[in-house]
Amino acid sequence: MATILTTAEDRAAYRAAGEGLRLRLENVSHHFNLGGGILSVLDRISFDVAPGEFIALLGPSGCGKSTLLRLVAGLENPAAGQILGDGIPITRPDPERVVVFQDPTLFPWRTVWQNVALGLQAQGQLDAQGRQRVDSVLQRVGLAQFAQAYPRQLSGGMSQRAALARALVNDPRLLILDEPLGKLDSLTRIRMQSELVGLWQEKRYSVLMVTHDVEEALLMANRVLVFGPRPTRILKTITIDLPYPRRRNLPELIDLRTRILGILGTDSTP
């Protein structure tokens, strides 16, 4: 178990050092009320994320992974259990925890540059340094030439890259990713996987990512949590003790891929 920070001094020190958020989920359960009935989604989920750790969540569609991300983001509160960030219960959104959803949700009346700058603008940080941060992150996601374009002028993949840039420009302590690369073409997806890993290693934030791509999880994460069907529980936690950058044809990754697909009850053949 990771040690939880309990004093304001500890938390301030981690923020000043640029460390990622310490996250702990303790017996988190959740359900939805549907037409008078109750749909159980999460069943006593417990795990830790150490500062700067990259965790990938894998599991069948509809098992509750995205719901879990919403709880961690503070957009909803769990029906039972608690979620702690640096030892403090998470009950509402916070700029330190930034979410990239499956859909880009860009404001159509703002340019790409203005969409990416939105968080800095809201925090009063859109000075010369902030503007440089916007330009830099747009360059990293390959959208520098489209900075003055509007969302309607972008492809779906470009819109998703703009949403990623909007999150990354805020230097979060916890980056919450819900299938962030799912709408990208295969070549752009491979490049963005590498860029995200590079940014994570550089910035030292913590990452919690949902993906349905087993290979993507193995290439990017320190640990993979394999979830079962709804109401979901963690079936297996797999630690990936391999250096970066990782090659797709590594025998160790191929073995882990086969193992995970077996846990999920899926044929391991391509």
Buried (B, 14 or more C-beta within 10 A) or exposed (E): EEEBBEEEEBBEEBEEEEBBBBBBBBEBBBBEEEEEEEEBBBBBBEBBBBBBBBBBBBBBEEBBBBBBBBBBBBBEBBBEBBBBBBBBEBEEEBEBBBBBBBEBEBEEEBBBBBBBBBBBEEEEBBEEEBBEBBBEBBEBBBBBEBBEBBBEEBEEBBBBBBBBBBBBBBBBBBBBBBBBBBBBEEEBBBBBBBBBBEBBEEBEBBBBBBBBBBBBBBBBBBBBBBBBBBBBBBBBEBEBEBEEEBEEEEEEBBEBBEBBBEBBEEEEEE
